Amino acid sequence: MLDNDLSNCRFIEAYKNLDIDYQLDTSLDEKSPSFLLLANRNSNWTFILNKAFSSNYCFVAVGFKHLCYRQGLIQNLRKLGYSVRPISSKL
């Protein structure tokens, strides 16, 4: 049962402090089941996002794993010349 107590959740604290290891220098294993889901979808999304960014201001929110690894959206967008940075959730 979930009690909604996140006080001991290290990931949530790392996220709040913008201290997450996205493993941007690590490649996904092409034999892993995640490869097809993440790498191919990220490649498709990168194309769509690049097109959208060329004519609109956009805010993009995606699941955490789509940001990670060399095949992630962060690295894909950086390869196209975009500046990608986290935005603090602290007010």
BELBEL-V690664 format. One record per residue. N is the residue number from 1. OMEGA is omega in whole degrees, 0 to 359 (none if undefined). Layout:
N_OMEGA, N_OMEGA
//
This chain:
1_177, 2_179, 3_179, 4_176, 5_182, 6_185, 7_180, 8_182, 9_183, 10_182, 11_179, 12_179, 13_178, 14_179, 15_180, 16_181, 17_182, 18_184, 19_183, 20_175, 21_180, 22_179, 23_186, 24_178, 25_182, 26_177, 27_172, 28_176, 29_183, 30_179, 31_182, 32_177, 33_180, 34_185, 35_182, 36_181, 37_186, 38_187, 39_181, 40_179, 41_179, 42_178, 43_178, 44_180, 45_180, 46_178, 47_181, 48_180, 49_179, 50_178, 51_180, 52_182, 53_182, 54_182, 55_184, 56_166, 57_185, 58_168, 59_184, 60_175, 61_181, 62_175, 63_186, 64_185, 65_178, 66_178, 67_189, 68_171, 69_179, 70_181, 71_183, 72_182, 73_179, 74_182, 75_179, 76_180, 77_177, 78_178, 79_178, 80_177, 81_179, 82_171, 83_182, 84_181, 85_177, 86_175, 87_181, 88_176, 89_179, 90_179, 91_none
//
